[in-house]
């Protein structure tokens, strides 16, 4: 029995030793981990301080330097084309956002495109275009140029009104601003915007609420009339949609180009013609050449050797048909011994026939009889 008890106490002692060993190992590992973390932190801090005091040496790799410089020099502007030098392959652009002029050099390798992405040549670029330019370096060398899709354009507009005192342009109910940098052109030449008339055809380009380019597609000229007093109740018709009394015509403003003209009036044949009106020029129409409407008056007189007067003017050949312009007249037929025949006549037909019967003049004789 004593032997059995000794065996039991040995087993208990062995279990206690194993438990203590495990605890020791756990504590050792935990301490080791803490020490490792502390050492790592200290080393990291030391290296960080050294790095801040001693920055890395710059490399002299030219490829890396060029790439870095190229990225830093990339720039972009939205601008208005003010001038183009095809010979020098340079363009002068007004930077719309920075409000300053910039001159760009366009190399053969530069990429030029319209607003739809289609390839564009320098010759196709126009003054007044609004463009987006990507360029590099102080030399303003263009990498990419494209007609801006951000800008708006209104083509072939009439009734464009300029209000100089407000620096505004009105189109219908819309009103836009403009500045002294706006490009205004007609056939490639500078346009005086104060001469614009509502009949002119205008194309406008702008960005947001500012007009930056005004291109006159079609200008205007004038039509005037000479010898207006030759026609009574005259009417001037232009292209079947404009009618003006000839008495009120001084200079009629019309769009440049060919116009169909008709002049009507009392007692005249309508006068029709086509005239070419050039920008800034005046076309004069002479109404002295108008063809007057006439009527023929045939008098059938029951006597011979009579005289005919038209508005108190004797006719040379009273027996011949009388040709008169359309209008109002007074006709009289006279013959000695007969009463004068008179009639107010309106000539408004090609042929008028009149029958004239002269009445003998009755002479009164007074007789005195002495008784």
Order of alpha helices (4+ residues) and beta strands (2+ residues): alpha-alpha-beta-beta-beta-beta-beta-beta-beta-beta-beta-beta-beta-beta-beta-beta-beta-beta-beta-beta-beta-beta-beta-beta-beta-beta-beta-beta-beta
